[in-house]
């Protein structure tokens, strides 16, 4: 089944002719940002706890100065620069400067340890590294002593006396080398172009009605595309303002929404759940838009947030290789349990037989860094094979069923973990649950539910719920309780580590 390309028209404001929507008209994000800064130099643009508000004009000047330092250190367009630091104005300046100079940014999770950082350095071969942890900086240099490492303030780089050319990148030029989570084998780098980044941010600007009057509270890390490619890039493209948080704290987020008169808040399901549990979610009723992504949003949580705040969250669907693909509409129905309809100029269809989601559009990357075999394996007749299994309803709304590689085959029947998880989460004793398949001598694989916390005394009730809602082959054969499910930096459960817990 295919989500018809015409469906994306539902994302357009009333009266906008689809034929006029050109996502690449400004060629690159840096070129578009420079135009915004020139027009509104005094606009408050980036806020952090250390510096307060920085204007667009100040960001332009500081990023130009940082680009000159990178240039003086020997970095040339096309060179890689590894960036790993907590969210701050200095980090934004370094990132923006790198893109303006034509460097290829390699974002690195601040939680990475030596083995993980060494893999990125040896694979990407960066010229520079901006790292806020001295130990991590040492690991980087030990991995390759040709790398020049500095902190986010760039104080270890020479002062740039020459003014290099900026904002000259073309749509096909490389911009970001984002490494996948590496659930199987070593992480591989998805090489995103300036056109990929611009088209995705521009599609969101249109679809979410992002304007210079908006202010976004962003408690997400900038080493992940949700915080970086959606939150930061989208804010700067819209000429809006962003309030950065180094870490998520429910009270500080609510305070920031109030104090900075924020209109937007982006988060992951765990963040929204913690806001709800804080008892202060009702104070978010002044937001114009709340967005949830990076992990499935439970339909019950969606409804609970709506009841507490009046906000019907927009759930959307993106990934490392494509930035953003699909979103519930701003003006139309926001359907719990779905990720919406394809964004402008994104085409989506399901592979026959498997239901795997295939994508095509200006947001889709060209391939993996120096991995031609992996690239070839990821495309089917020009369509990117996402690895996600989906379903499309009669109105074109997309629902994520699960990951193709997480498919459980029990007794010859296909079981998608997401479906079983959604059922079990309905029980009040279940904080969260991960469903996995483990080897079984008779069934091939058995369905195992790994419950976070919860009351083992409620297992009988969970089994009754499964009997009422699921076919026999989908019901968990075992229920295992753990104190906490292993998660990544954005709160997404890491299934490979869940298997290690259960054994």
C-alpha positions as CSV (number, residue, x, y, z in Angstrom):
1,X,0.0,0.0,0.0
2,X,1.2,3.5,-0.7
3,X,0.5,6.8,1.2
4,X,-0.4,8.9,-1.8
5,X,1.9,11.9,-2.5
6,X,-1.1,14.1,-2.6
7,X,-1.7,13.4,1.1
8,X,1.1,15.8,2.1
9,X,-1.1,18.7,1.0
10,X,-3.0,18.3,4.2
11,X,0.1,19.8,5.9
12,X,-0.1,23.0,4.0
13,X,-1.8,26.2,5.4
14,X,-5.1,27.1,3.7
15,X,-4.5,28.8,0.3
16,X,-1.0,27.6,-0.3
17,X,-0.5,26.1,-3.8
18,X,1.4,22.8,-3.5
19,X,3.2,23.7,-6.8
20,X,4.9,26.6,-5.0
21,X,6.4,24.4,-2.3
22,X,10.1,24.2,-3.0
23,X,12.0,22.8,0.0
24,X,15.4,23.5,-1.5
25,X,14.9,27.0,-2.7
26,X,17.5,28.4,-0.2
27,X,20.1,25.7,-1.1
28,X,21.4,25.1,2.4
29,X,20.5,25.8,6.0
30,X,23.5,28.1,6.6
31,X,22.5,30.2,3.6
32,X,18.9,30.4,4.9
33,X,20.1,31.2,8.5
34,X,22.3,34.0,7.2
35,X,19.3,35.5,5.5
36,X,17.2,35.4,8.7
37,X,20.0,36.9,10.7
38,X,20.5,39.8,8.3
39,X,16.8,40.6,8.4
40,X,16.3,40.3,12.1
41,X,19.6,40.8,13.8
42,X,18.1,41.9,17.2
43,X,15.8,38.8,17.5
44,X,16.5,36.7,20.6
45,X,17.6,33.4,19.1
46,X,19.5,31.1,21.6
47,X,19.1,30.9,25.4
48,X,21.1,28.9,27.9
49,X,21.5,29.2,31.7
50,X,25.0,30.6,31.5
51,X,24.5,33.3,28.8
52,X,20.9,34.1,28.8
53,X,19.5,35.2,25.4
54,X,21.8,35.7,22.4
55,X,20.5,37.6,19.4
56,X,20.6,36.5,15.8
57,X,23.2,39.1,15.0
58,X,25.4,37.9,17.9
59,X,25.1,34.3,16.7
60,X,26.1,35.3,13.2
61,X,29.2,37.1,14.4
62,X,30.2,34.5,16.9
63,X,29.8,31.6,14.5
64,X,31.8,33.5,11.8
65,X,34.5,34.0,14.4
66,X,34.4,30.3,15.3
67,X,34.6,29.3,11.6
68,X,37.7,31.5,11.2
69,X,39.3,29.6,14.1
70,X,38.4,26.2,12.4
71,X,39.9,27.5,9.2
72,X,43.1,28.7,11.0
73,X,43.4,25.2,12.5
74,X,43.6,23.8,9.0
75,X,40.1,22.6,8.5
76,X,38.8,22.7,4.9
77,X,35.3,22.2,3.4
78,X,34.5,18.5,3.4
79,X,36.7,17.7,6.5
80,X,34.9,16.0,9.4
81,X,34.6,17.6,12.8
82,X,33.5,15.5,15.8
83,X,31.3,17.4,18.3
84,X,30.4,15.9,21.7
85,X,29.2,18.3,24.4
86,X,26.2,19.2,26.6
87,X,23.7,21.6,25.2
88,X,24.9,25.2,25.4
89,X,25.3,28.4,23.4
90,X,29.0,27.5,22.8
91,X,28.0,24.1,21.3
92,X,25.5,25.8,19.0
93,X,28.1,28.3,17.9
94,X,30.6,25.5,17.1
95,X,28.0,23.5,15.2
96,X,26.7,26.4,13.2
97,X,30.2,27.6,12.4
98,X,31.2,24.1,11.1
99,X,28.2,24.0,8.8
100,X,28.8,27.5,7.6
101,X,32.4,26.7,6.7
102,X,31.4,23.5,4.9
103,X,32.7,21.0,7.4
104,X,30.9,17.7,8.0
105,X,29.7,17.5,11.6
106,X,30.0,14.1,13.4
107,X,27.7,14.3,16.4
108,X,28.8,12.0,19.3
109,X,26.7,11.0,22.3
110,X,28.2,12.5,25.4
111,X,27.7,9.2,27.2
112,X,30.0,7.3,24.8
113,X,33.0,5.6,26.4
114,X,36.4,5.0,24.9
115,X,35.5,2.1,22.7
116,X,32.6,3.9,21.1
117,X,34.5,7.2,20.6
118,X,37.5,5.4,19.1
119,X,35.2,3.7,16.6
120,X,33.8,7.1,15.4
121,X,37.3,8.6,15.2
122,X,38.9,5.8,13.3
123,X,35.9,5.5,10.9
124,X,35.1,9.2,10.3
125,X,38.8,10.4,10.5
126,X,37.9,13.9,11.8
127,X,40.3,16.8,11.5
128,X,38.9,18.6,14.6
129,X,37.1,17.5,17.7
130,X,35.0,19.8,20.0
131,X,34.6,17.9,23.3
132,X,33.6,19.2,26.7
133,X,35.0,16.2,28.7
134,X,38.9,16.2,29.0
135,X,38.9,12.4,29.4
136,X,36.9,12.0,26.1
137,X,39.3,14.5,24.4
138,X,42.2,12.3,25.5
139,X,40.5,9.2,24.0
140,X,40.0,11.1,20.7
141,X,43.6,12.2,20.5
142,X,44.9,8.7,21.5
143,X,42.8,7.2,18.8
144,X,44.3,9.5,16.2
145,X,47.0,12.1,17.2
146,X,46.3,14.1,14.0
147,X,43.0,15.3,15.5
148,X,43.1,18.7,17.0
149,X,40.8,18.6,20.1
150,X,39.4,21.6,21.9
151,X,36.6,22.5,24.3
152,X,33.3,24.2,23.1
153,X,34.8,27.6,23.7
154,X,37.5,26.8,21.1
155,X,40.1,28.3,23.4
156,X,42.8,25.8,22.2
157,X,42.4,26.8,18.5
158,X,44.4,29.7,17.0
159,X,42.7,33.0,16.5
160,X,41.3,33.3,13.0
161,X,42.8,36.3,11.3
162,X,41.5,35.4,7.9
163,X,37.8,35.5,7.0
164,X,37.0,32.3,5.1
165,X,34.1,32.1,2.7
166,X,31.0,31.0,4.5
167,X,27.5,29.7,3.6
168,X,28.6,28.5,0.1
169,X,27.5,24.8,0.4
170,X,25.3,23.3,-2.4
171,X,22.4,21.0,-1.7
172,X,24.4,17.9,-2.6
173,X,27.4,18.8,-0.4
174,X,27.9,16.6,2.8
175,X,26.8,18.3,6.0
176,X,26.3,15.7,8.8
177,X,27.8,12.2,9.4
178,X,25.3,10.8,11.9
179,X,26.1,7.3,13.3
180,X,23.3,4.8,13.8
181,X,22.7,3.3,17.2
182,X,24.5,0.1,16.2
183,X,22.1,-2.4,17.7
184,X,23.8,-5.0,15.4
185,X,27.5,-4.8,14.7
186,X,29.5,-1.5,14.7
187,X,27.6,1.8,14.2
188,X,27.7,3.0,10.6
189,X,27.6,6.6,9.5
190,X,24.7,8.0,7.6
191,X,26.0,10.8,5.4
192,X,23.4,13.6,5.2
193,X,23.7,16.4,2.7
194,X,22.9,20.1,3.1
195,X,19.8,19.4,1.0
196,X,18.6,16.6,3.3
197,X,18.9,18.8,6.3
198,X,17.2,21.9,4.7
199,X,14.4,20.0,3.1
200,X,13.4,18.3,6.3
201,X,13.6,21.5,8.4
202,X,11.6,23.4,5.7
203,X,8.9,20.7,5.6
204,X,8.5,21.0,9.4
205,X,8.5,24.8,9.2
206,X,5.6,24.6,6.9
207,X,3.7,21.7,8.5
208,X,4.0,23.0,12.1
209,X,3.4,26.6,11.2
210,X,6.8,27.6,12.7
211,X,7.2,31.4,12.7
212,X,9.7,34.0,14.2
213,X,7.2,34.5,17.0
214,X,7.7,31.0,18.3
215,X,10.0,30.0,21.3
216,X,10.9,26.4,21.7
217,X,11.9,24.8,25.0
218,X,14.4,22.1,24.1
219,X,15.4,19.6,26.8
220,X,16.7,17.1,24.2
221,X,20.5,16.6,23.6
222,X,22.0,18.1,20.5
223,X,23.9,15.0,19.5
224,X,20.7,13.4,18.4
225,X,18.7,14.4,15.3
226,X,15.5,15.0,17.3
227,X,17.2,17.8,19.2
228,X,19.7,18.9,16.5
229,X,18.0,18.3,13.1
230,X,14.5,19.1,14.3
231,X,14.7,21.4,17.3
232,X,17.8,23.5,16.6
233,X,17.8,23.5,12.8
234,X,14.1,24.2,12.6
235,X,14.3,27.0,15.1
236,X,17.0,28.8,13.2
237,X,15.3,28.3,9.9
238,X,12.1,29.8,11.2
239,X,13.9,32.7,12.7
240,X,12.5,31.7,16.1
241,X,14.1,31.3,19.5
242,X,15.2,28.2,21.4
243,X,15.7,27.7,25.1
244,X,18.4,25.0,25.7
245,X,18.5,22.6,28.7
246,X,21.6,20.6,29.5
247,X,19.4,17.8,31.0
248,X,15.7,17.1,31.5
249,X,14.2,18.3,34.7
250,X,10.3,18.5,34.8
251,X,10.2,21.5,37.1
252,X,12.8,23.5,35.1
253,X,11.1,22.7,31.9
254,X,7.7,23.9,33.1
255,X,9.4,27.0,34.6
256,X,11.1,27.8,31.3
257,X,7.8,27.5,29.4
258,X,6.3,30.0,31.8
259,X,9.3,32.4,32.2
260,X,10.3,32.5,28.5
261,X,6.7,32.6,27.2
262,X,7.4,29.5,25.2
263,X,5.0,28.3,22.5
264,X,6.7,25.0,21.6
265,X,7.9,22.0,23.6
266,X,9.6,18.9,21.9
267,X,10.1,15.7,23.8
268,X,10.1,11.9,23.9
269,X,7.4,9.8,25.5
270,X,9.4,9.3,28.7
271,X,9.7,13.1,29.0
272,X,6.0,13.6,28.6
273,X,5.3,10.8,31.1
274,X,7.6,12.4,33.7
275,X,5.9,15.8,33.1
276,X,2.6,14.2,33.7
277,X,3.8,12.5,36.9
278,X,5.2,15.8,38.2
279,X,1.8,17.2,38.7
280,X,2.6,20.3,36.8
281,X,1.6,19.3,33.3
282,X,-1.4,21.5,33.5
283,X,0.9,24.5,33.5
284,X,1.7,23.7,29.9
285,X,-1.7,24.8,28.6
286,X,-0.3,28.0,27.1
287,X,1.8,26.1,24.5
288,X,0.9,26.3,20.9
289,X,2.3,22.9,20.1
290,X,3.7,19.9,21.8
291,X,5.6,17.2,19.8
292,X,6.6,13.7,20.7
293,X,9.0,11.5,18.8
294,X,12.0,9.1,18.8
295,X,10.0,6.3,20.4
296,X,6.4,5.1,20.2
297,X,3.9,7.3,22.1
298,X,1.3,5.1,23.9
299,X,-2.2,6.1,22.9
300,X,-3.3,6.2,26.6
301,X,-0.4,8.6,27.4
302,X,-1.5,10.8,24.4
303,X,-5.0,11.0,25.9
304,X,-3.7,11.7,29.4
305,X,-1.6,14.6,28.3
306,X,-4.5,16.0,26.4
307,X,-6.7,15.8,29.5
308,X,-4.0,17.4,31.7
309,X,-2.8,20.2,29.4
310,X,-5.3,20.6,26.6
311,X,-2.4,19.7,24.2
312,X,-3.1,17.1,21.6
313,X,0.5,16.1,21.0
314,X,1.8,15.8,17.4
315,X,3.5,12.4,17.0
316,X,5.9,12.1,14.1
317,X,8.3,9.7,12.6
318,X,11.9,10.2,11.6
319,X,15.2,8.4,11.6
320,X,18.9,9.0,11.3
321,X,19.1,8.4,7.6
322,X,16.1,10.6,6.6
323,X,15.7,13.1,9.4
324,X,11.9,13.6,9.3
325,X,9.4,11.6,7.2
326,X,5.9,11.7,8.6
327,X,3.8,13.8,11.0
328,X,0.3,14.1,12.3
329,X,-1.2,17.3,10.8
330,X,-1.3,20.6,12.6
331,X,-4.8,21.6,11.5
332,X,-6.3,18.1,10.9
333,X,-7.0,15.2,13.1
334,X,-4.1,14.0,15.3
335,X,-4.7,10.3,15.7
336,X,-3.3,8.6,18.8
337,X,-1.3,5.5,17.9
338,X,-0.3,6.8,14.5
339,X,2.6,9.0,13.3
340,X,0.4,10.8,10.7
341,X,0.9,11.4,7.0
342,X,4.0,12.0,4.9
343,X,5.5,15.4,5.1
344,X,5.7,17.6,2.0
345,X,7.5,15.9,-0.9
346,X,8.0,12.7,1.0
347,X,6.7,9.5,-0.7
348,X,6.0,6.4,1.5
349,X,4.9,2.9,0.6
350,X,4.9,-0.5,2.1
351,X,6.9,-3.4,0.7
352,X,4.7,-6.2,-0.5
353,X,4.7,-9.2,1.8
354,X,6.7,-7.7,4.7
355,X,5.0,-4.3,5.2
356,X,8.4,-2.7,5.5
357,X,8.2,1.1,5.2
358,X,10.0,2.4,2.0
359,X,10.8,6.1,1.6
360,X,11.8,8.4,-1.2
361,X,12.3,12.2,-1.1
362,X,14.7,15.1,-0.7
363,X,15.2,14.2,3.0
364,X,16.6,10.7,2.2
365,X,20.3,10.3,2.5
366,X,22.4,9.0,-0.4
367,X,24.1,6.2,1.6
368,X,26.4,5.1,4.4
369,X,29.9,6.5,4.8
370,X,32.4,4.3,3.0
371,X,29.9,1.4,3.2
372,X,28.8,0.7,-0.4
373,X,27.5,-2.8,0.4
374,X,25.4,-1.5,3.3
375,X,24.1,1.3,1.1
376,X,23.1,-1.1,-1.7
377,X,21.4,-3.4,0.8
378,X,19.3,-0.5,2.1
379,X,17.7,0.6,-1.1
380,X,15.1,-1.1,-3.2
381,X,14.6,0.3,-6.7
382,X,15.6,3.8,-5.4
383,X,13.5,3.5,-2.2
384,X,15.1,3.5,1.2
385,X,14.2,0.4,3.2
386,X,13.8,1.7,6.7
387,X,13.6,-1.6,8.6
388,X,10.4,-0.4,10.2
389,X,7.1,-2.3,9.6
390,X,4.1,-0.2,9.1
391,X,0.4,-0.1,8.3
392,X,-1.6,2.6,6.4
393,X,-5.3,3.2,7.1
394,X,-7.9,4.3,4.6
395,X,-7.1,8.0,5.2
396,X,-3.4,7.6,4.7
397,X,-2.3,7.7,8.3
398,X,0.8,5.7,9.0
399,X,1.1,3.4,12.1
400,X,4.5,1.9,13.1
401,X,3.9,-1.8,13.8
402,X,7.5,-2.7,14.8
403,X,11.0,-3.3,13.5
404,X,11.5,-6.0,10.8
405,X,14.5,-7.4,12.7
406,X,12.6,-7.5,15.9
407,X,9.9,-9.7,14.4
408,X,9.2,-12.8,16.5
409,X,8.3,-16.0,14.7
410,X,6.6,-18.3,17.2
411,X,5.2,-21.6,15.9
412,X,5.5,-20.3,12.4
413,X,3.4,-17.2,13.1
414,X,4.6,-13.6,13.0
415,X,4.4,-11.6,16.2
416,X,5.2,-7.9,16.2
417,X,6.4,-6.8,19.7
418,X,4.8,-3.4,19.5
419,X,1.3,-4.8,19.3
420,X,1.8,-7.0,22.4
421,X,3.5,-4.1,24.3
422,X,0.5,-1.8,23.6
423,X,-1.9,-4.2,25.1
424,X,0.1,-4.9,28.2
425,X,0.8,-1.2,28.9
426,X,-3.0,-0.8,29.5
427,X,-2.7,-2.5,32.9
428,X,-2.1,0.1,35.6
429,X,0.6,-1.9,37.3
430,X,2.8,-1.7,34.1
431,X,5.2,1.3,34.0
432,X,6.7,0.1,30.7
433,X,7.3,-3.2,29.0
434,X,9.5,-4.6,26.3
435,X,8.5,-7.7,24.4
436,X,11.2,-9.9,22.9
437,X,11.6,-13.3,21.3
438,X,13.9,-15.9,22.9
439,X,14.8,-19.3,21.5
440,X,12.4,-22.2,22.3
441,X,12.9,-25.9,21.4
442,X,9.2,-26.3,20.4
443,X,8.1,-22.9,19.2
444,X,11.3,-21.7,17.6
445,X,10.9,-18.5,19.6
446,X,8.8,-17.8,22.6
447,X,7.2,-14.4,23.3
448,X,8.6,-13.0,26.5
449,X,7.3,-9.8,28.2
450,X,9.9,-7.9,30.3
451,X,8.1,-5.6,32.6
452,X,9.7,-2.5,34.2
453,X,8.9,-2.6,37.9
454,X,5.3,-3.7,38.4
455,X,3.7,-6.1,40.8
456,X,4.4,-9.8,40.1
457,X,1.1,-10.5,41.7
458,X,-0.6,-8.8,38.8
459,X,0.8,-11.3,36.3
460,X,-2.4,-13.3,36.3
461,X,-4.3,-10.1,35.3
462,X,-1.8,-9.4,32.6
463,X,-2.4,-12.9,31.2
464,X,-6.1,-12.3,31.3
465,X,-5.6,-9.1,29.4
466,X,-3.5,-10.9,26.8
467,X,-6.2,-13.6,26.4
468,X,-8.9,-10.9,25.9
469,X,-6.9,-8.9,23.4
470,X,-4.4,-11.2,21.5
471,X,-4.4,-14.3,19.5
472,X,-2.9,-17.3,21.4
473,X,0.4,-17.3,19.5
474,X,0.9,-13.6,20.4
475,X,0.5,-14.0,24.1
476,X,3.6,-13.9,26.3
477,X,4.7,-17.4,27.4
478,X,6.8,-15.7,30.1
479,X,6.6,-12.5,32.1
480,X,9.8,-11.3,33.6
481,X,10.2,-8.3,36.0
482,X,13.2,-6.0,36.0
483,X,13.8,-2.9,38.1
484,X,14.4,-0.7,35.0
485,X,14.5,-1.4,31.3
486,X,17.8,-0.4,29.6
487,X,17.4,2.8,27.6
488,X,19.4,5.1,25.4
489,X,20.0,8.8,25.9
490,X,16.5,9.7,24.5
491,X,14.7,7.1,26.7
492,X,14.2,4.5,23.9
493,X,14.4,1.0,25.2
494,X,17.4,-0.9,23.8
495,X,16.0,-4.4,22.9
496,X,19.5,-6.0,22.5
497,X,20.3,-5.1,26.2
498,X,16.9,-6.4,27.3
499,X,17.8,-9.8,25.9
500,X,21.1,-9.6,27.8
501,X,19.1,-8.9,31.0
502,X,16.8,-11.9,30.6
503,X,19.5,-14.2,29.2
